[in-house]
Amino acid sequence: MSYEAGSKECRHLIEAKESLLSAMESLSNINSTDVLQIQIKEIYNKLEVMHDKRKEIEYTS
């Protein structure tokens, strides 16, 4: 199956990353959430790697 740039999977990854950014922004206004923010950032970074791999697959197909 061929994937094209802007596939549904890429859009879902982007939406997930945006949601995590929003969560981090909200948590920044709450005391004692530093550990949670770090964990969310780690998840964000994992999604970023997945997104980069997905884009690479789509551009080489």
FIMAR-804754 format. One record per residue: x, y, z of N, C-alpha, C in turn; residue in three letters. Coordinates in steps of 0.02 Angstrom, whole numbers, plus 50000, padded with zeros to 5 digits. Each point is the difference from the previous one (the first is absolute). Layout:
# residues N
XYZXYZXYZALA...
END
This chain:
# residues 61
500424994050000499585006050000500445006250000MET499875004649957500385006149994499705005550045SER500445003850029499785005650042500215006449967TYR499595005150005500185006549973500115004950056GLU500405005149987500145005150050499345002850027ALA499975001050065499385002550029499504994450011GLY500254994050008499554994350010499625000850066SER499504995950007499605000050061500434998650061LYS500484995449993500434998550057500425006150021GLU500265003649951500395006150016499555005150035CYS499415000849975499545004950030499834998150072ARG499924993550013499864997850068500615001150046HIS500594998949973500605001350040500075007450016LEU499855004249952500025007350011499495002050053ILE499404997449995499485001550049500204997850070GLU500304994150004500224997550066500545004650029ALA500475002149958500535004450024499715006750022LYS499535002749962499695006350019499624999450067GLU499684994350010499644998850063500494999850059SER500574996949989500504999850054500285006950015LEU500105004049948500235006950012499495003950041LEU499374999049984499475003350037499994997750073SER500094993650011500024997350068500595003050039ALA500585000449968500585002950033499895007350018MET499685003649955499845007050013499545000650060GLU499494995950003499535000250057500364998250065SER500424994949997500354997850061500515005250024LEU500245004149955500505005050019499715005050050SER499345000450004499675004650046499794996650065ASN500214993750009499824996350060500644998150037ILE500015001350064500594998450041500124992550003ASN500634998350007500224993050010499824995349943SER500045002649939499864995649942500624999249957THR500585001850026500624999549961500134993049973ASP499904995050042500134993149979499514998049944VAL499385001950007499514998549948500185003449934LEU500225006250004500195003649940500604996649965GLN500474997550039500574996549971499774993649966ILE499554996350032499754993849971499625001449935GLN499615005250000499625001849939500495002049945ILE500525003750018500495001949949500354993949971LYS500144995050042500314993849975499544996549951GLU499354999850015499524997049954499965004049936ILE500005006650006499995004449942500594998449954TYR500594999350031500614998649960499954993249965ASN499694995150032499904993549968499535000649941LYS499485004050008499535001149944500355003749943LEU500455004550017500385003749950500424995249958GLU500324995250033500404995049964499554995949955VAL499434997950026499524996149959499785004149940MET499875006350010499775004449946500555000749947HIS500625000950022500555000549952500084993749959ASP499934994250033500054993649964499434999349950LYS499405002050021499414999649957500115004449939ARG500255006150010500115004649944500524997149953LYS500524996950027500514997049959499714994449956GLU499584995950029499674994649963499575002949944ILE499635005350016499555002949950500375003349943GLU500575003350015500365003549948500414995449956TYR500144993950025500394995349959499554995149963THR499365000350012499534995349967499785002749933SER
END
